[in-house]
Amino acid sequence: NIKYVSNNQKIKKNEIDSLFNIIDLSMSSYIEDSNISLINNNITNKVDTLLLYVLKRSKIICSKTDGSFDVTVAPLVNSYGFGPQKKPVLTDDISLIVGCDKFKINRDLIFKDNSVQIDVNGIAQGYSVDFISKYFSSKEILNYMIEIGGEVYCSGKKNNENWILGISNPLKNPHDYIFKVPLENRALATSGTTRKINLDSNHTHIISPHTYVPIQNNLLSVSVIADNCMDADAYATAFMEMGIKKSLDFLEKNEDNLEVMFVYLDSLSNDMMEFRTDGFIGK
């Protein structure tokens, strides 16, 4: 979903499609000859510029969150039925193949054991938003909203007012909003446990890099406002794994200028509750 305000510049759909093709050929694990698929199949260790940028930032966020965001969870994602390869739950020592330290980047090369697999789906949509945003800025279009799969970046204004984005009720229709937030030159990403579920097993798609199983806590969704959508996307996933208490402890440092809204089930009443950091304003 892309909207922009401009008097003299039009961007055509095929331009946007070509940008998506570039991204897919870099980091889509569903395309056999994408860069990430070739790396996972140990055909190459050469990393293109897009994937290199994403992997470097992923390692940084992995380190900051003590491993709650980790792109090496691909074997677990597949084993629980959410990846391109449907495989049974792993029986080997998973600690040998999952962890931020299981791959290294040197210049434009990645080094890992053959069994280590990379999955950037927890950050790629956010990066895609940023990638297309840069294209708009290069065309000197400064007032726009770009949304991909619920991850959004808003630049400038819409009719001299801030863009308004809705936070969905995770227990109801996605268009049933429980909170609306104004954004200008910032990104918003939401991660949750209620939209993507394996219907056979009832597992959520978010797999813990610590326990190696789908997360189990009282969080329903986490929405993160950040300066860029890649960070918002990755931190939303990390906070879902961390839970509210660890997330709030992390946010006391707030090195990356984040604002967060948690939607959760109260442990006593089982009612849906909300908590927002001070800078997560709206109505």
C-alpha positions in Angstrom: 0.0 0.0 0.0 1.8 3.1 -1.2 0.4 6.7 -1.2 2.2 9.9 -2.0 1.6 13.6 -2.5 3.3 15.3 -5.5 2.3 17.9 -8.1 4.7 17.0 -10.8 6.2 13.5 -10.3 4.5 10.2 -10.9 6.0 6.8 -10.0 4.6 3.9 -12.0 3.7 0.5 -10.7 6.3 -1.2 -12.8 9.0 0.9 -11.1 7.9 -0.4 -7.7 7.6 -4.0 -9.1 11.2 -3.8 -10.3 12.3 -2.8 -6.8 10.5 -5.7 -5.3 12.1 -8.0 -7.8 15.6 -6.8 -6.7 14.7 -7.4 -3.0 13.2 -10.9 -3.7 16.3 -12.0 -5.7 18.4 -10.9 -2.7 16.5 -12.3 0.3 13.5 -14.4 -0.5 14.0 -17.9 0.7 11.0 -18.9 -1.5 13.1 -18.2 -4.7 15.6 -21.0 -5.5 18.2 -18.8 -7.1 17.9 -15.8 -4.7 21.1 -14.8 -2.9 19.9 -16.1 0.4 18.8 -19.5 -1.0 22.1 -20.0 -2.7 23.8 -19.2 0.6 21.6 -21.6 2.5 22.2 -24.3 0.0 25.9 -23.7 0.3 26.3 -22.8 -3.4 27.9 -19.5 -2.7 29.2 -17.5 0.3 29.1 -14.2 -1.7 26.6 -11.7 -0.2 25.0 -9.0 -2.3 24.8 -5.4 -1.0 21.2 -5.6 0.1 21.5 -8.8 2.1 24.8 -7.7 3.5 23.3 -4.6 4.9 20.4 -6.6 6.5 22.7 -9.3 7.9 25.1 -6.7 9.5 22.2 -4.9 11.2 20.6 -8.3 12.2 23.8 -9.2 14.1 23.9 -5.9 15.9 20.2 -6.2 17.0 20.8 -9.9 17.9 23.6 -8.8 20.2 21.7 -5.9 21.7 18.7 -8.2 22.5 20.8 -11.0 23.9 19.7 -13.2 21.0 16.0 -12.6 21.1 16.2 -11.5 17.4 18.2 -14.1 15.5 18.2 -14.8 11.7 19.6 -18.3 12.2 16.2 -19.7 13.3 15.5 -20.9 9.7 15.7 -24.6 10.5 13.2 -24.1 13.4 10.9 -22.0 11.2 10.8 -24.8 8.6 10.4 -27.5 11.2 7.2 -25.8 12.6 5.7 -25.4 9.1 6.3 -21.7 8.4 9.2 -21.7 6.0 9.6 -22.8 2.4 10.7 -26.3 3.4 8.4 -28.3 5.6 10.6 -30.5 7.7 10.0 -32.5 10.9 11.0 -31.0 14.2 14.8 -31.2 14.6 16.3 -33.9 16.8 19.9 -32.8 16.6 21.6 -30.5 19.0 20.0 -27.3 17.8 22.4 -25.1 19.8 25.1 -26.0 17.3 23.2 -24.3 14.4 21.1 -21.5 16.0 22.7 -18.4 17.4 24.1 -15.0 16.4 27.6 -16.4 16.5 26.9 -19.2 14.0 27.9 -17.0 11.0 30.4 -14.3 10.4 30.6 -11.6 7.8 33.9 -10.5 6.3 33.6 -7.8 3.6 31.0 -9.3 1.2 31.5 -12.9 2.3 29.5 -15.0 4.8 31.2 -17.8 6.7 29.1 -20.6 8.4 28.8 -24.3 8.8 26.8 -26.0 6.0 24.0 -26.9 8.4 23.5 -23.2 9.5 20.5 -21.6 7.7 19.5 -17.9 7.5 16.0 -16.5 7.6 15.6 -12.7 7.4 11.8 -12.7 7.3 11.7 -11.0 10.7 13.5 -7.9 9.2 13.2 -8.1 5.4 9.7 -6.5 5.2 10.9 -3.5 7.2 14.0 -3.2 5.1 11.9 -3.4 2.0 9.9 -0.4 3.2 13.1 1.5 3.8 14.5 0.5 0.4 11.5 1.8 -1.5 11.4 4.9 0.7 14.9 5.8 -0.4 13.7 5.5 -4.0 11.0 8.0 -3.4 13.4 10.4 -1.7 15.8 10.0 -4.7 12.9 11.2 -6.9 12.4 14.2 -4.6 9.1 13.0 -3.4 9.1 13.8 0.3 5.4 13.2 1.4 4.5 9.5 1.3 3.4 6.5 3.1 4.8 3.0 2.3 3.3 -0.1 3.9 4.3 -3.7 3.2 2.7 -6.4 5.2 1.8 -4.1 8.1 5.2 -2.5 8.3 5.0 1.3 7.5 7.2 4.3 7.0 5.6 7.8 6.8 7.5 10.7 5.3 6.4 14.4 5.5 2.7 15.2 5.6 -0.6 14.3 4.0 -2.6 17.4 3.2 -0.5 19.4 5.8 -1.3 16.9 8.5 0.6 13.9 9.9 -0.2 10.5 8.5 -2.5 8.5 10.8 -1.9 4.8 11.3 -4.1 2.3 13.1 -3.0 -0.4 15.5 -5.3 -3.5 15.0 -7.1 -5.4 17.7 -5.1 -8.7 17.6 -8.2 -10.7 18.6 -10.5 -9.2 15.9 -10.6 -8.1 12.3 -7.3 -6.4 11.2 -9.4 -3.3 10.3 -10.7 -3.1 13.9 -8.3 -0.5 15.3 -7.8 -0.1 19.0 -5.4 2.9 18.8 -4.4 5.5 16.1 -1.0 7.1 16.0 0.2 10.1 14.0 3.5 9.6 12.2 6.0 11.9 10.5 9.4 10.8 9.3 9.2 7.6 11.4 8.4 4.0 11.0 5.9 1.6 12.6 6.0 -2.2 12.7 3.8 -4.7 14.5 4.5 -8.3 15.4 1.9 -10.6 16.9 0.9 -14.2 17.7 -2.7 -14.2 16.4 -2.4 -13.7 12.6 0.0 -16.3 11.5 -0.7 -19.7 13.0 -0.1 -23.2 11.9 -3.6 -24.6 11.8 -2.4 -28.2 12.2 -0.5 -27.6 15.4 -1.9 -24.2 16.5 1.7 -22.9 16.8 2.5 -19.2 16.3 5.1 -18.3 13.6 7.5 -16.6 16.1 10.1 -19.2 17.2 12.2 -18.5 20.3 16.0 -18.7 19.6 16.4 -19.5 23.3 13.9 -22.3 23.8 13.7 -23.5 20.1 9.9 -23.7 20.2 7.1 -21.2 19.3 6.9 -18.4 21.9 4.6 -18.8 24.8 3.8 -15.7 26.8 0.8 -13.3 27.4 1.8 -10.9 24.6 -0.7 -10.6 21.7 1.1 -8.0 19.7 3.9 -5.5 19.9 4.0 -2.3 17.9 7.3 -0.4 17.6 8.0 3.1 16.4 11.5 3.7 15.2 13.5 6.0 12.9 13.6 3.3 10.2 11.3 0.4 9.4 14.0 -2.3 9.4 14.7 -1.6 13.1 11.1 -1.3 14.0 10.4 -4.7 12.3 13.3 -6.5 14.0 12.6 -5.1 17.5 8.9 -5.9 17.3 9.9 -9.5 16.7 12.5 -9.4 19.5 10.1 -7.9 22.1 7.5 -10.6 21.3 10.1 -13.2 22.3 11.4 -11.2 25.3 8.0 -10.6 26.9 7.0 -7.3 28.5 9.3 -7.3 31.6 12.5 -7.9 29.7 11.4 -5.6 26.9 10.8 -2.7 29.4 14.2 -3.4 31.0 15.7 -3.1 27.6 13.8 0.1 26.8 15.2 1.8 29.8 18.4 2.2 27.8 16.5 3.1 24.6 19.6 3.6 22.5 17.7 3.3 19.2 15.0 5.9 19.9 12.2 3.4 20.1 8.6 3.8 21.3 6.5 0.7 22.0 2.9 -0.4 22.5 2.2 -3.8 24.1 -1.1 -5.5 23.8 -1.4 -8.5 26.2 -3.8 -10.7 28.1 -3.9 -10.0 31.8 -2.8 -13.0 33.8 -5.6 -12.8 36.3 -8.7 -11.5 34.4 -7.6 -12.7 30.9 -8.8 -9.4 29.6 -6.9 -7.7 26.8 -4.8 -4.8 28.1 -2.5 -2.2 26.6 0.7 -0.5 27.7 2.5 2.3 25.9 5.8 4.0 26.4 5.5 7.8 27.0 6.4 8.7 23.4 3.8 6.3 21.8 1.2 9.0 21.5 -2.2 9.0 19.8 -5.8 8.2 20.7 
